[in-house]
Amino acid sequence: MNWRDYWNQDTPIYVSERHKLLHYRLVANDIIGLIPSADAAVLDYGCGEALFADRIAAKCGHLYLSDAAPLVRERLDERYGRNDRITVLAPEEIAGLPDASLDLIVVNSLLQYLSLDELRGLLKLWHGKLKADGRLILADVIPPDVSPVTDAKALLSLAWQGGFLKSALVGLGRTAFSEYRKIREEIGLAQYTEEDLADIAGEAGFGIERMPRNLGHNPARMTFEARPLRED
C-alpha cells in the first residue's frame, strides 16, 4: 500500500468526529485569511474532505478542490456538487485550467506524502497556473527535527482545547498499530529544511519565504509563501 491508497479509504487519522471538524474548520479559517480579494480564483490542492469549503468559496470568486483519492472526490461532489462557486477536480485535470488564471494555491499537509520528483513536477504545474502576482502556500511542511512524538503533543494540545482529550488518547494508541504507522515506517514522510525547500522551489521559478505560523494546529511544522519570480 502507498500513501494514495491509504487516503482512498476511511482512515483512523482523526480520532473523533469532533477532531475532524475542528481540523477542517481551523484550516478553512486560515485559508480564508489568505484570500487576496472577493473575486480571487483559489485552488486547494490535496484538500481532503474540505468540510468547510463552502465558507471559503463564499469569500472568493471561485474555489477549485483537488484530491488524488477517488473516494474523497466522490464525497466532495456529493457535498458541493450544487455549489456553483466550487469545482472538484482530479489532479490530472489541473493541467486543463487556463495558464496564469489562479490567484492563490494552497497545498496543506501534502508535501510529506510526495516523492521529490512528484514535488518538482507539481511546482512547475502550479507555477504555470498562477498569475504573475499569485501566491502558492505550502503548509504543514515537516522539518527534519520534528518527530511523531512532537506531532502527538500537538494533537493532545488541540484535544485539550477542543474537548476531545479522551478520544485523542485512545486514537493515539490505535494509530500505533495502524496502517498509517506501518506505511510511515516503510515509506516514510518527506521532510525539508527551509534551505532545501527554497532550492527546490527556486528550480521551478519560485521565491519562497517562511510564514510566521503554520496553518492548522501544529506549530512545530512550517508554512511557506511562494511567489513566481519575475523574469528580467
Summary of the structure (lengths in Angstrom):
residues: 232
radius of gyration: 17.2
end to end distance: 45.7
largest distance: 56.6
contacts: 723
relative contact order: 0.17
helix: 45%
strand: 19%
